[in-house]
Structure formats: structure tokens, C-alpha cells
């Protein structure tokens, strides 16, 4: 199924024009300004620290292989 990109763009423009919530407009502007959005920036400080601690553990060899993690989760 082929998507008509121009129709999708026009639909998006109309949806944006209908927005009355200034905070949502500011969030959308921020997203559109970023060329590469880094999901890490959207995390809370606590979540960022947890990720960093986990990466430090992996650097020390304290992690488990991906295959084992998948098996433990039953995926």
C-alpha cells in the first residue's frame, strides 16, 4: 500500500494549525529542530543515572549476554 506523502503532510499541517495548546506547540517545535533526537535526553535525571550505572556495570563485565536475557524473559 503506497502512502501519498503530500496528503500526509497536508493532514499533519492541518492538525498542527488546529492545536491551541502552546506547550504542545513548543514540544513539537523542539522535536522538529533536532536533526537527531536522542531518547536519552527525554529521560528523567533518575532514569539517566540508572542507565549510566548499568553501562558502568557492563564495562566491568557484570552484564549477561543478550541471548540469556531474552531466555530469562521468555521471549
Secondary structure, 3 states (H helix, E strand, C coil): CCCCHHHHHHHHHHHHHCCCCHHHHHHHHHHHHCCCCCHHHHCCHHHHHHHHHHHHHHHCCCCCCHHHHHHHHCC
